[in-house]
Amino acid sequence: MKSLRPAVALFVLALLAACNGDRPLPTAPDAPAATQAADSAHGKPPKGGGGLSVQLQPDVWNTNYTNSQGTVSALINGPDLGLVDTSTIVLIGDGGGAPVEPRRVQRSGPHLRAFFAKGDAIDSLDDPDRGEIHTVTIQFTQDGQAKSFDIQVRIVGPGGGGDPGDDDDDDLSLEIQPDRWNINWAHSNGMVTAFIRGDGLGQIDLDSFELVGTDPAAAPVVALSARRSGNHVRAFFAQSEAIATLDTPKRGEQHEITIRFTGPGGATELTDTIQVNGPNK
């Protein structure tokens, strides 16, 4: 009987192979598609081919951008950014109008940043109203291949598509003092001041002020204090924390600073531009 065991084992193995030969083995779900869906569900920056990702900063837009002189920026991260044709970068809103071209494009460390006029950006949307979500598309070519990224933005501010005169937020302005920031502020005990002027100052929540720089990985800086005085409101921020919000600052560069707070029309964002001084890192 012992001599029959190898033959029986070979017969069983052959039978199993014949039974399973025509059955397709279960396959795992497509990994890139599953990962992209999970990223979208968790609010991560949309990714395109080759590991590229794009963020809009800010991704909360105010209807009073129509009258703003500031910019919104598209931050492009990923490999081979040197192959991106910067002349092809455009922003396309859901309003069906012409693509918006950037005012300028800046390479900074491992990032590529395109700046678009706020007025042009908000005008590209389909009749934006407070509380709505709109889809904005950033398009460009990399090494001759078209890239497209859909990003959602939330609308705040007065309703009615940004018509002037609907809300006191339309008349608020921001001035950052000083407007020249030194890289050596990392060791400073001084302060940066945000001056808010205009109508409706009495309705500003003094405990709501935050400063947002150009580094997407930096958390917003909470104001040390804020106070209302005459025709303006001042919010004070630590210089060491403010300079840390900039994306690889270098001497001579300009960076856009956003101040967030709760104003007469709800969530409000105002922007101002600063210049970097001091030695390069």
HELIX and SHEET records of a PDB file:
HELIX    1   1 LYS A    2  LEU A    4  5                                   3    
HELIX    2   2 ARG A    5  ASN A   20  1                                  16    
HELIX    3   3 ALA A   31  ALA A   41  1                                  11    
HELIX    4   4 GLY A   49  GLY A   51  5                                   3    
HELIX    5   5 THR A   63  ASN A   67  5                                   5    
HELIX    6   6 LEU A   81  LEU A   83  5                                   3    
HELIX    7   7 LYS A  118  ASP A  123  1                                   6    
HELIX    8   8 ASP A  168  ASP A  171  5                                   4    
HELIX    9   9 ILE A  183  HIS A  187  5                                   5    
HELIX   10  10 LEU A  201  GLN A  203  5                                   3    
HELIX   11  11 GLN A  239  ILE A  243  1                                   5    
SHEET    1   A 4 SER A  53  GLN A  57  0                                        
SHEET    2   A 4 THR A  71  ASN A  77 -1                                        
SHEET    3   A 4 HIS A 111  ALA A 117 -1                                        
SHEET    4   A 4 ARG A 104  SER A 108 -1                                        
SHEET    1   B 4 VAL A  60  ASN A  62  0                                        
SHEET    2   B 4 GLN A 145  VAL A 156  1                                        
SHEET    3   B 4 ILE A 133  GLN A 142 -1                                        
SHEET    4   B 4 VAL A  84  ILE A  92 -1                                        
SHEET    1   C 4 SER A 173  GLN A 177  0                                        
SHEET    2   C 4 MET A 191  ARG A 197 -1                                        
SHEET    3   C 4 HIS A 232  ALA A 238 -1                                        
SHEET    4   C 4 SER A 225  SER A 229 -1                                        
SHEET    1   D 5 ARG A 180  ASN A 182  0                                        
SHEET    2   D 5 GLY A 266  ASN A 277  1                                        
SHEET    3   D 5 GLN A 254  GLY A 263 -1                                        
SHEET    4   D 5 GLU A 210  VAL A 212 -1                                        
SHEET    5   D 5 VAL A 221  VAL A 222 -1                                        
END                                                                             
